[in-house]
Amino acid sequence: MGDVLLQKSYTVDFLTKKKKVNEGQMPQYYVGGNHEAIIAPEIFQTVQQEILKRGEKYHSSVHIFSSKIKCGCCGGWFGSKVWQCNQKFKMNCTTPHLTDEQIKNAFLSAVNRLLSGKNNVIQDAKELLPQLLNTAELERKQSELHSELQVITEMVQQCISENAHIPIDQTEYKKRYDTLAEKYDKVKNQLDAITEQISRKKLQHTEIQKFISAFQKTPDVLTEFDADTWYALVDFATVYATEDIRFTFKNGQEI
C-alpha cells in the first residue's frame, strides 16, 4: 500500500562497508506513503482486520456452523459433526454437545425474536452507521503521528549515515540512537493503535451495512433454517447450556 520498511540490513564494518541482513540486531523503521500504492490503504487495512478477526478464533469453512459456536464455559470454539467445545476435556468444560438440528432450532427462535421488532432493529442499526464513520478526529491524530514518525525516521537515517561516514564517539552515538529508537517505538505504537481503531470502525460499518440489507430482506417470520440468513446475520453463538444458547448478531445485539 505504498509503504516501506527501512533498515532491512545494516553495516557491520564501517571501513569495509560490509553489510548484513537485519535479523533483529537493529531496530527497523516503517515509513508510510513512501511510494505509489498498488492496493488502496483502506482495502489493505480491511483485509488485515479480517485476518486479525479470524486469528482470534479457530477459523474453518468446512461447515456452516464452523467458527460460529463458542463455549460459554472456557471461550473455546465448538467443532466436529457433534458440536462440542474443542477444549472440553482439556478445560473440563461443562457445556453440552449439540446437534445441527438443535442449533438450527435455537437460531430460528432467536432470529424470530429479533424479527418481532424488525423496524426498530433496522432503525437502531442505521443510527450506528454515522458514529462508525465519524473517524475525523482519529484520522487527524493519525496524520500527526505519521508526520512525526517520518521526522524521527529521517533523524535516525541521518544519525546512521553520520556514524557510517565520519568518526563519532560510539558511546555518544549509541545514546543518541537509542533515544531516537525509543521515541520511534513509542510513536509507532500509538500510530498502530489508532490505525487499528479506524480499521475496526470501518469494518464494523461494512458489517452493519450488510446486516441491514440482509435483515430487510428476511421474512417477518422465518419458518425454516436458511444458511444465507445465518451467514448474513449471525456473528457467533455462545453456548452455556442446552436451553441457554445466546446469539450475537452482526448489529451487536445478543438474544
Secondary structure, DSSP 8 states (H G I E B T S, - for coil): ---EEE-SEEEEETTTTEEEE-SSSS--EEETT-S--SS-HHHHHHHHHHHHHHHTS----SSTTTTTEEETTT--BEETTTBEETTTTTTT-----B-HHHHHHHHHHHHHHHHTTHHHHHHHHHHHHHHHH--HHHHHHHHHHHHHHHHHHHHHHHHHHHHHHS---HHHHHHHHHHHHHHHHHHHHHHHHHHHHHHHHHHHHHHHHHHHHHHHHS-SS--S--HHHHHHHEEEEEEEETTEEEEEETTS-B-
